[in-house]
Amino acid sequence: MKKEKRYYQIRIDYFWLSILAVIIVISIIIAYYASAHEQTSSQLVSTKHRADIDVTFDDLRSSLENTSECYLCGNAEESLMSYFRNFDTIGLISLNDWYVIDFPLKNYDENGNEVESATSTSFLSGNTGEISYSSDGTPSRGMASIDVTLLENYEIDTNMLEDHLCQNCLSKVAASLEYRKTDGENKEAIPLCIVDFKTLEIYSLQDYWRAYFVRDYYVEMDFDDNIVRTEVFYLPERI
Ligand SMILES: [Zn+2]
């Protein structure tokens, strides 16, 4: 009698154990499907996030009749390029008002001739209405920087570029303005670029860039809302 009762009790234990096992198996299956579903939806989100759009300016057409007045390659009085073209260095252009700032990497006199000078650091700052900027440089070290603060709601003035650049220069500037944004994002091209005074090539200052070489000048850039910080180092190749 005593033995029988014990047998019965073991059966009860087995019964509850099996129930518990079934519950565990079901929970595992549910957890597996739940995580699989979660993965699928996070994949969907990241696919959506990757829907980037490249905004281009290939359709800009020059309306400048006298190409000798081109702001980049010509001699327009409003542009400082005819002065800076004597420089071996590089600069930054605020495109909406074509304000050219040079990186003080070498010392030049008022005629644009390079002069040797003792160790010194130069500072310059200003406000053009379109941008406020500050530049500093140590020519003896071959390093310089320019920080630019743009207007709160900046927007590139393409009419201004079409009016004052020849088609060749306009195409170079237009190519540098290409930028990337997420579908639906409210984002504009940054109205700045880097210019090589020697070759008149134009380099992008859009926010997907971090660094590049312009001849022997290494340019680094950093973007923070409407502030663009650029640093340049003269790094000639070792021969
Ligand atoms: Zn031109």
Boltz pocket constraint, residues with backbone or C-beta under 6 A from the ligand:
constraints:
  - pocket:
      binder: B
      contacts: [[A, 67], [A, 70], [A, 71], [A, 72], [A, 73], [A, 74], [A, 165], [A, 166], [A, 167], [A, 168], [A, 169], [A, 170]]
      max_distance: 6.0
